[in-house]
Amino acid sequence: EEALDRTLGGELRYARVNGSIETVWQMPLGVPKGVFFMAHGCQHQGTDMFRDVPICSKSNFGRCLNLPEEAHLRRAALARSYLVMAVSGGMGKKSCWFQRDLSRVKMAVEYVKEVENITEDLPVVAVGASSGGEMVGMLATDSGLPHLKCIVPQVSSVSELTWGSSAGRQIPTLFVVMPRDGYTFDMATDDYLALQSMKVRTAMIKVKPRKVTASYLERCLKSDLAQKVVEALQKSDALNDEGYFEGDPLEKLWVEPVRKVIH
């Protein structure tokens, strides 16, 4: 992973902007054509998106988690010459985002652009999951982040953007939703339709459930361990006969069976 990262971007950089805004970023190897801002979900922090290096020990959480999906997004953005950055919202560690974070994100983006000596009007693309999806919605409001060109809320509504009729900037919006997550799917669909009625360029990707197989888990586990995890999940009845999760994964009934195998 270290070798792969070095082919895509520079060293990880860290700062506490204005004294308390935990900000992490990575430059692409060439001249950046934009900023790719990643907003974490609840119980997470901005360092989750990056590979664990010594500088991560200074962070609020004490290390960088380099979560698989987030790492994939980061590398895809770096490969396309985007500066990738994240901020730890809310309480700064294992937290959701707060309303006050809008101004804090704006300060962090401005700081990174200044430190890296890049133009103030460099375009920004923002993606966020769950609570982070609501955050990128706030960034798209009339008083939101300057030079924002697109937002991607994942499994999230953008109520601040639609309920307050604050979509005057008409920032293009791509929703990524899971129809099986009924309540959130309905909320996101309402916002999708509301933005369309406001003539905002809007699209939606519907993500279908995936079977939990060894090959699927091999993206982050060795093959033999991935197979053991699947067998443990089957024995614990966390999976149905077709290999899909039984019930809501957020209930975390799968955690203990997996922990016993991995530990």
Disulfide bonds with the S-S distance in Angstrom:
Cys42-Cys96 1.79
Cys56-Cys64 2.03
